[in-house]
Amino acid sequence: MDLPKKIAVKYFYELKPIKRVAMVVPVIVLAAVSLYIGLMAEHIVLLSERIASDLMEPSGYIQAVLGTK
């Protein structure tokens, strides 16, 4: 949609409140995820390392799925 700013703002405020929320929530969620990734990168690195180690040694997964010891 290529609307001038004034028309776009008018269009936004003419929407029903639920549609406004539906347009704003994804932006807020993406901003929050971006901030989390940027500020809490250590947690993501630890999670990535755990996933990598589980992929390299799948015996725990196999035991959990098949129920064998």
N, C-alpha and C positions, 0 to 999 in steps of 0.2 A: 504494500500500500504506500503510495507516494503522495501523501497529503502535506500541505503546508502546516507548520507548527500550530497556528491558531485554530485551524479546522480540526487537527488531530486532537488537541486538548478539548475542544468542544465535543467532539465525538466521544472521547473517553468519559466525560462527565455526564453525557446523555445516556450512557449505558446503565442497565440495571445494576444494583450493587453487587449481586452475585457474579455478574460477568466482569465487573471491575476487579473483584477479588481474584477471579480466575485468570486475569491477565497479569496481576501483580505478584501472586504467590510464586509462580515459577522463577521470576526474576529474583525474588528474595531468597528462595531456596538455592539457586545457583550462586548467588553472592555469598551465602553462608558456607556452602561447600568450598568455594574458592578460598575464603578466609580460613577455614579449618585446614585445608591442604597447605596453605601458606604459613600459618602460624603454628600448627601442630604436626609438622612434617615427621617428627620422630615417631609418632604413633603409626603413621602410614608405612614408614620404613620397617618398623618392628613387625607389623602385619605382613608386609611383603616378604620379609625374611622367613617368617613362620610358614607362609604358603609355599615358598620355594623349598624349604626343608621337607615339608610334607610331600611335595611333588617328587623330590629326589628319593625319599624313603617312604613308599606307600604302604608299608606293612601294617601300620596302625589303622589306616583306612580299610585295608583288606580284612583285618581282624574284626573291625566294627561292623562291616557289611556282612561278612560271611559267618561271623560268630565263632570263628576258630581261634585256637590259641597256639 
